[in-house]
Amino acid sequence: MTQHPSKAFEPLYRIVLATHNQNKVRELRQLFEALPVELLTQPELPEPIEDGDSFVANALIKALAFARACDMPSLADDSGLEVDALGGAPGVHSARFASGPDGKGDSKANNEKLLRLMSRERNRSARFRCALVLALPKDDPIEAAFSRLPGAPQALHVDDPAFSAYVFEGRAEGRILRTPVGQAGFGYDPLFLSDDLGLSFAQVEGAKKNAVSHRGRALAAFFAALERATVLARP
């Protein structure tokens, strides 16, 4: 279950979300609602091209672009669905599975393509993966605290001496259904039967989904590190 830092976490920490995806913004705000953290959005900033070959690489591209533009900590998530019978596809191409990398993401078309490709497959095992990257200026007090933590978060290579980045990952195992089930959630949620819940991700929402979702688990790791770091960062 997602653990939140205590109310003793002060001062208020401000983070800009490196996304214009309103579904992600809404879900992240729900996950952060118990924290004294202010989440900001910057809709006027263009999202960079995500041409990485992994969820971590794409999340780093987004987080670093927003951190540089705003000169403040930025949080980016890149996530997707991996289906074993499809060799791990759609993977990093999850958002534009049906349209291709130059098209616009369309959840209905993505789900229809997935069902078509899986129509004769008996092996329906799959998982959601999430890579959550925090990019922040080197002079941010949390950056110094992260580097001093026992079991410190995984640092990523950043080709910019003024910034650092850390990654937190989560996964959720399940199976691909033969027909959509449920009305909640977004993306592939109606087709993903969670091993933990015995329900599709579109049949649950809020705390119940967040406790077992890939994004919820990545954020739980982030919250735990952030709480310990803020203790070290206090004067």
Disulfide bonds with the S-S distance in Angstrom:
none
